[in-house]
Amino acid sequence: MTLSPLQVDLIKGDIRQNGIELRELQDDLLDHICCILEYEGNEASPFDEVYERVKRQFFPDGYREIQEQTNYLITQKYNTMKKVMNVIGIGSSAVLMLGSIMKIQSLPASNELILLGAIGLTLGYLPMLLILTLKQSDMLLSKIRNVSGFLGAEAFIVGVLFQVLHLPGGQELLFLGMGIVLMIFLPLLFKSAGADALTKLQPATISVLLLAIVSTFFAFSNKKTTHGYRDSLLSVNANLESSIDSKMARLVALRKNVEAPNLTSSSQEVISYVDALKEYIVLQVDPTSKSKKLNEGNVTMEGADLRDVMFDNKANHQFNGQELLDKLSKFNKELNTIEPQIQSSLLAIKDKKAWLNEKFNNAYDTNGLYSIYCLLSQIQLEVTSLEIEALSQHN
């Protein structure tokens, strides 16, 4: 049987009148029925009889049953997606809040948790939220509103993340996100929802709450240090370096009376290397520094390169923690040769990777440049003191 355009229109109208509301389902069902009619019927058989027979045979419960089954599947898929979205949103927010609390307390792994939470929100929750809200309305104004809210939230969260991790562009992304939300999303929200906008918020309320959480996190994690606090940090390091200078003066005198060339050589090698290393890490976060020293402008700075220099060394830095560790191991060996009973908890190296992680990775999470710089000064002071103790016993 070859169907005429009029017969195709009759079938389409019957499908629509019998409860099929979704346009995509109407078109798919029409194609399916036309294929069956062309296969089952013949030119001699009346169209109405063949059509009714096909309906009874293939659709005994009517077209409405297909619509209800389709609605059930769509609703089930929608609910599943909504549940997954909520789990991702709540979980990511909780991880982000935990990371921010740990950041405030200067605990290790805080940056990793912050990054994980931000990824969950930007790549999981917000895209799923956008998909669901776009399906709820075909109005262009609503689509623009939802897309602007999505872009604003994404820019804001990524901007906060960049600020916390001290990556470039963080402040610009923050202003961009706030600008989109304030200038586009909120005006369109009130325009489309009218005076009842605040009571009609569901997905939008969740987005605003997420922004509030991130804003609070940003306010805590981006606290400005006072001049008094910076001065106290610099004072601690100044005292350390003053002690090193004092010890070195005594050590020079001891070296004239007691000859221990291997120990002296390894000690001096560590001290000189640490001096160069301290200058190097300052330049990683403060490239414009002329003194290459810890100062009021850089004492509280952080940067991913600091951890890389002292622990990972992925970029094969000119000066790094792993090379320092080798020099310290050599010093420990020479010290043990002369005075085996002298021990140092700071320089006790049983596992090289564990020692670097414990000392410098944790120091980075505590206070960035200041903590690593002071730890290096402490190592210099310890090496100097140990050599003085060893030479004094042979004086």
N, C-alpha and C positions, 0 to 999 in steps of 0.2 A: 504494500500500500504506500502510495506517495501522498503525503499530506500537503494540502493547500495552505497558503498564508492565513486564510480565514479559519481553517480548522485549528491551526497552531494558536491563533488568537483566542479561539473558544476554549481550548485546553488551558491556556494561560489564565483566562478569566475565571474558569472553574477552580483552578488551583488557588487563586487569590480569594475567591468567595468562600472557599471551604477551610479557611483558617490559616493558610500559609502567609506569614507576615514578613519574614525576612526575605529581602530581594535576592540575595545570593542563593538561598534555598529554593526560591521560586524558579530561578533560572536553571539550577541543577536538576530540579524535579521535572521541569518542562523538557529538558534535553533527554532525560531518562525515559519519560513516557513516550515521547516522539519516536525514540529508537525502538521501543517495544512495539508500538503500533505499526511501524513500518516493517517490522520483522514478523509479527503475529498475523496482521491483517492481509487482505487482498483487495483488489480493485472491485470485485463483485460484491463484497460484504459492505453493508451500510456502516458508515463511520460511527454513528451513535451506538450501534450494537457492539461493535468491536471495542469502542472506548469504554463502555460500561462493563464489558466482560474483563478487560484488562484491569480496570479499577477494582473489581471484586476479587480478581485473582491475585494481584500484586499489592493491593492496598485495602485489605478486608476491613480494617478499622478506620478507614478514611484518612484524608490528608492531615486532619487536625492532630492525629496521633503522632505523625512525623514531626510536626511543629513542637509538640510538647516534649518529645524525646530530645529534639535539638536544643530546646530551651534548657532542659535538664543538664545536658552535656555542657552547654555554654556556661550555665550557672555554676556547675560543679568545677569547671576549669577556672572560672572567675574567682570562686571562693578559695580554691587551692592556691591560686596565685596571690590572693589577698593575704592568706595566712602566711605564706612564705615571705611575702613582703614585710608583714608586721614582725615576723621573727627576725629577719635581717635588720630591720630598723631598730628594734628594741635591743638586739644583741650588739649592733654596731655602736649605738648610743652609749650602752653600758661600758663597752670596751673603751670608747673615747673618754668617758667620764673617769674611768679607772686610770687610764693613762695620764689624764690631766692631774689627778690627785697625786699619782706617783711622781709626776714632773715637779709639782709643788714641793714634795717631800725629798726631791733629788734622789729618787730611787732608780736603780738600773732597769733597763728595758722599757722605760716610760715612752721614749720616742717610738719604739717599735709598736707599742699598743696604740698610740695616737695614730700612727700610719695605718694600722690595721683597721681601726674604727673609721677613719676617713675613707678608706677604700670601700668598706662595706656600705657606707652611706652614698658615696658618689657613683659607684659602679653597680651597686645592688639595689638599695632601697629607692633612691630618687628616680632612676630610670623606670623601675616597675610602677612607681606611683604615677609617673607621667603617662605611661601606657594605659593604665586603668582610668585616669581622669580624661584622657582624650577619647576613650570609648564611650564616656557617659554623655557626651554632647557633640552634635554636629555643627554647632554655631561657631563661626569664625572667631568671634570675640572671645569665646570661652577657650578655644584652642590657643589663641595668642596669649591669653592670661596664664594658662597652665604651662605653656612652653617658657614664658618669661619667668614664672616662679621657679621652674626647674633650673633654668640657666643661672638665675640669681643665687639660688641655694648652692649650686655646684661651684660657682665662682667664689662665693663667700667661704665655703668649707675648705676648698683648695687654698685660698688665700691665707686662712688661719693656719693651715698645715705648713705652708711655706714660711710664714712668720715664725712659727715655733721651731722649725728645722733650720731657720736662718738661710733660706734659699732666696735668690733674687726674684722680684716680681710679686712678692707676697702682699705688700701694701697696695699695689695697683689692683690686684685681684679682689682684695677686700672692698675697696672703693667701688669697683665695677659691680660686684655682687650686691652691695647695699644700694647702689644707684638703680640697678634693674628692679630690685624689689620695691623701692620707694617710689620710683618714677613710672614704672609700668605695671608691675604685678598688683600692688595695692589699689591704685586708681581703677584698674579694670575689674578688680574683685568687687569693689563697692558699686561700680557702674552696673555690673551684671547682676549682682545680688540685691542692690538697693539698700534700704535702711536695715534690712534683716541680714546683712552680710555676715555679721559676727555669729549669728545663730545658725547660719547655713554652712559654716565652715566645717568640713570634715577632713579631707586630705590637706587642705590649706592649713588647718589648725596644726596638724602633725608637722608640716613643714616649718611653721613658725616656731613650734616648740623645739624642733631640732636646731633651728638657728639660735634660739635662746640658750640651749645647752652649749652649743659651740661658742657663742659669744661669752658665756660665763667662763668657759674653759680658757678662752683667749685672754680674758681680763686677768685671770689668775696667773696663767703661764707666761704672760708678757709683762710682768711687773717691772717697773723701773727701779733700779737700785739707787739708793741715796748716796750723796757724797760721803757721808760718814761711813757707810758700809764699804764703799770702794776704798776709802782711806785706810780702813782697818785691814782689808785684804792686802793692800800694798805694804802696810806696816809689817805684817807677818812675814812677807817675802823679804822685805828689807832686813829684818832681823836675821833671817836665815843666811842671806848673802853676807851680812856683816860677820856672822859667826864663821862662815867659810873663809873669809879674808883673814880673820884672826887665827884660825887653825892653820891656814897655809903659811902664815909668818912663822909659827912655831915649827911646822913641818920642814920648812926650808932649813932652819937651824939644825934640826935633828938629822937631816940627810947629810949634812957636812960631817957629822960625828959617826954615823952608822951607815955602812955601805950595804945596800940591798937593791942592786941595780934592777933586777927583774921586777920586784915589787914596786919600786919607785916608777919604773917605766909603765907598768900596767895601770898604776894609780893615776899618773899624770895623763895617760891616754884616755881614761874614763872622764876625768875632770875636763879636759879640753874638748872631748867629744860632746859632753853634756852642754858646755857653753855654746857650741855651734848648734846643737839640737834645740836649745831654748830660743836662740835667735830665729831658727828655721820655723818653729811652730808659731812664733809671734807673727811672722810674715804670712803664714797660711790664713790667718783671720784678720790681719791688719797690714795689708800690703803697702800701705802708705807710711808705715812707721819708719822714722829716720833713726831712732835710737835702737830699734830691734829689741827693746826691753819691755817688760811688763809695766804698763802705765795706767793712768786713770781712764784713758779712752778705750783700752782693750781688755782690762782686767776681767770683765764679766762676759767677754765675747765667747761664742761657741762656733763650731763649724765642723762639718762631716770630715774635713781633711785632718782634723786633729786626731780623731780615732783611727783614720787610715794611716797616718804617719806613725803613731805609737803602737798600733796593734795589727791592722790588716796589711798595710803596705802594698795595696793593690796597684798603686801608681808607681811603685818602685822609687820611693822618695830618696833624695840624696842623703838625708839623715833620717833614721827611723829607729823605733824601739827594738826591733829584732837585732840590729847591728849593735845597739847599746847593750843588749842582753849578752851578746857574744863577748864584748869587752869586759862586762862585769864578771862573767864566768871565768875569764882569764885572770882577772884580779883575785877572785876567790881562790883560784888554784894556787897562785903565787903566795897569797896570805896564808893558806893552809900549809904550804911548804915551810914557811918560817915559823908561824905560831898556830899550830892546829887547834889549840884550845880557844882561840878567839872566834866568837860566833856573832852573827848579825841577823836578826829576824827580818830586817828590811831587805837584805840582799840574799836571803836563803832561797836558792833556786832549786827546786826538785823537779818540777815540770815547766819547761820554758813557756809553752803556750798558756798554761794555767797561770803562771806568774805574770805574764804580760796582761792577761785578761783581768786578773785580780787587781793589779796595780793601776793600769792605765785606762782600761775600758771602764772600770767603775769610777775612776777619778774623773773621766770625761763627763759621766752622767751626774756627778756631784756638782761641779761648777766650771766645766769647760776648761778654757785656757788657764785660769788661775790655778785650779787643782793640779793639772798636769805640770805646769811650770814650777809650782812649789814642790811637787813630788820629785822633780828632777833636781831641784836645789837640795832637798833632803838627801838624795842619793850622793850628791857631791860632798855634802857635810859628813855623811856616814863613811864614805870612802876615805876622806881625809882623816877622820877620827880613828878609823881602824888602822891606817898606816902609822899614825902617831903612836897608837897603843903598841903595835908590833915593834916599831923601832925603839920605843922607850924601854922595852924589856931587854933589848940588846945593847942599850947605851951604857 
